[in-house]
Amino acid sequence: MNKLTGLDLVALILVIVGGLNWLLVGIFSFDLVAAIFGAMSVVARIVYILVGLSAIYTLVNLGKFGRK
């Protein structure tokens, strides 16, 4: 049985956070990351980059998450 590593868990959390942020943008035109860290601040850009990299990581490792 494959267990999730720490990196897997962090990547999944970041993908979920990114998805929820896009939900807020789509429904309410409210960008939570920009509201917390400032619109396109260095920290906000880092968060966006980490979410994107996490999505790629999760996509590449998708089979691993579904195996028992």
C-alpha positions as CSV (number, residue, x, y, z in Angstrom):
1,M,0.0,0.0,0.0
2,N,1.4,3.4,-1.0
3,K,1.2,6.1,1.6
4,L,1.2,9.8,0.9
5,T,4.5,11.4,1.6
6,G,4.8,14.9,3.1
7,L,5.4,16.4,-0.3
8,D,2.3,14.6,-1.7
9,L,0.2,16.1,1.2
10,V,1.5,19.6,0.8
11,A,0.9,19.4,-3.0
12,L,-2.7,18.2,-2.5
13,I,-3.4,21.0,0.1
14,L,-2.0,23.7,-2.3
15,V,-4.1,22.3,-5.2
16,I,-7.2,22.5,-3.0
17,V,-6.3,26.0,-1.8
18,G,-5.8,27.0,-5.4
19,G,-9.1,25.5,-6.5
20,L,-11.0,27.2,-3.7
21,N,-9.4,30.5,-4.6
22,W,-10.5,30.1,-8.2
23,L,-14.0,29.3,-7.0
24,L,-14.0,32.6,-5.1
25,V,-12.7,34.4,-8.1
26,G,-15.4,32.9,-10.3
27,I,-18.3,33.4,-8.1
28,F,-17.5,36.6,-6.2
29,S,-14.6,38.1,-8.2
30,F,-12.6,37.9,-5.0
31,D,-9.0,36.8,-5.0
32,L,-8.2,35.6,-1.5
33,V,-4.5,35.3,-2.1
34,A,-4.3,38.9,-3.4
35,A,-6.4,40.1,-0.4
36,I,-4.1,38.4,2.1
37,F,-0.7,39.1,0.5
38,G,-1.4,42.1,-1.8
39,A,-2.2,42.1,-5.5
40,M,0.8,40.6,-7.3
41,S,3.1,41.1,-4.4
42,V,6.2,38.9,-4.3
43,V,4.6,36.6,-1.7
44,A,1.4,36.3,-3.7
45,R,3.4,35.4,-6.8
46,I,5.3,32.8,-4.8
47,V,1.9,31.3,-3.7
48,Y,0.6,31.2,-7.3
49,I,3.8,29.6,-8.5
50,L,3.7,27.0,-5.7
51,V,0.0,26.2,-6.5
52,G,0.9,25.8,-10.1
53,L,3.9,23.5,-9.4
54,S,1.7,21.5,-7.0
55,A,-0.9,21.0,-9.8
56,I,1.8,19.7,-12.1
57,Y,3.2,17.4,-9.4
58,T,-0.2,16.1,-8.6
59,L,-1.0,15.5,-12.2
60,V,2.2,13.6,-12.8
61,N,1.6,11.5,-9.6
62,L,-2.1,11.0,-10.1
63,G,-1.9,7.3,-10.4
64,K,-0.1,7.1,-7.0
65,F,-3.0,8.8,-5.3
66,G,-5.6,6.3,-6.6
67,R,-3.7,3.1,-5.8
68,K,-4.4,0.9,-2.8
